[in-house]
Amino acid sequence: MAITLNDIKIGRADKYDRMVIDTFMRKSAILAAMPFDNCISPSGGSTLTYGYIRLKTSPAAEGRAINSDYTAAPATKEAVTTDLQIMGGKYEIDRVLADAAPDEIAFQTEEKIQATVNRYHWLFVNGDKNNDATEFDGLAKIVDGSVTDFDGSGIDLSTMNTANALKITEALDTAILAMKERPTYILANSKAIVKIQSAAKQLGYITQAEDAFGKQVKAYDGIPMLDLGRYYNETLGSDTEIIGIDDNSGKTDIYLVALSMSGAHGITLKGDKAITSRLPNFSEAGAVKSGDVEFVAGLAVKNTRSIARIKDVQVQATLSALGSLTVEADLNKVIVTPKKPKIGNKYYYATDSATINAPTANTAINTSVYTSLPANGVISLSANDFVRVVEVDSTSLLPIATGQSQYTA
């Protein structure tokens, strides 16, 4: 049976529960539009496993002559199992703070909902159950190597012109036509969406669409484009874009997904138990009480042609290499070739005892890390230190070229 979060919301009598589910929907257009198969009910154990058949390739049809037979070409399918994953979080609040700031509970609840939505978005794209038992397989793993996994390495959107605009629109049109159903969404990071918008405007393809709440969103050929945002957890060590850009190559992936019960859909517990929340109970003894938000869900893709990917699309420029970079040990002098940067540019440097990662293209350098390189090139270095020099635009501090060398005494 297919159910949506809106169906679950309508079925809840408690006003707070309805508010929580409504917030999930407002935080995620994917979750608002996604149908869920709410059929999983653990019996005789703790297993939350969902099994289904995934169609990988469609059957072929052909003609035949009299007294000849058809060549066997059945549809290719595979049995797939996936597990529901439990995601959410707990917050604690002191009863004095709850009395002094009544909105604090609502604030903490909303923040936990946003974090849980981001967790689902991350798994929806990047999940891999073989790497982590608390994950389900996401789009990147499922689409990999399929007939709708397209190579976009020849598309360079770091510089927008008509030729590049035609390449990305042709790639998108090819992916759309290869899919079993018309995509519900195009998923990409914000930079890629801006590039697609620019290309579509040049060629007259940009359109408007509405999300589940009637809000206008940018669309390509009527298909809304979504940025799934960023995700943070302690394992990653920092927050990162859910659909990222490789810092070295400047490349990213673009996904297309058709949400339906015969294509890509959610899975959850039987009934209306997908989302639960609990408020702090201050009627009990104790100064600090906790509340929580929990979402139990997974992803099923019953036909690989309900999803598509355009892989390795260039969306930002990469840094070029400096001509040469050496260190004169006796003078602690850095020698850069060319000696002077181009007019309007400036050299900055950073030192460390370990190798220094190159700065990210299209992101201004951090002047708390990098210092202006003196005209004579003399800086303070210790034996075996590394020095990285970056040529930047003097006004924007955007990096243009970089190189690294090591001081050996």
Secondary structure as UniProt FT lines:
FT   STRAND          2..3
FT   HELIX           5..11
FT   HELIX           15..27
FT   HELIX           29..33
FT   STRAND          36..40
FT   STRAND          49..57
FT   TURN            66..67
FT   STRAND          76..83
FT   STRAND          85..94
FT   HELIX           95..100
FT   TURN            102..103
FT   HELIX           104..126
FT   TURN            129..131
FT   TURN            133..134
FT   HELIX           139..143
FT   TURN            144..145
FT   TURN            147..148
FT   STRAND          149..151
FT   TURN            153..154
FT   HELIX           162..178
FT   STRAND          185..187
FT   HELIX           190..203
FT   STRAND          206..210
FT   TURN            212..213
FT   STRAND          216..220
FT   TURN            221..222
FT   STRAND          223..226
FT   STRAND          230..232
FT   TURN            234..236
FT   STRAND          239..241
FT   TURN            247..249
FT   STRAND          251..257
FT   TURN            261..262
FT   STRAND          264..269
FT   TURN            271..272
FT   STRAND          275..278
FT   TURN            282..283
FT   STRAND          288..301
FT   HELIX           304..306
FT   STRAND          307..314
FT   STRAND          320..321
FT   STRAND          324..328
FT   TURN            329..332
FT   STRAND          333..337
FT   TURN            343..344
FT   STRAND          345..352
FT   TURN            361..362
FT   TURN            367..369
FT   STRAND          371..372
FT   TURN            375..376
FT   TURN            383..384
FT   STRAND          386..393
FT   TURN            394..396
FT   STRAND          399..406
//
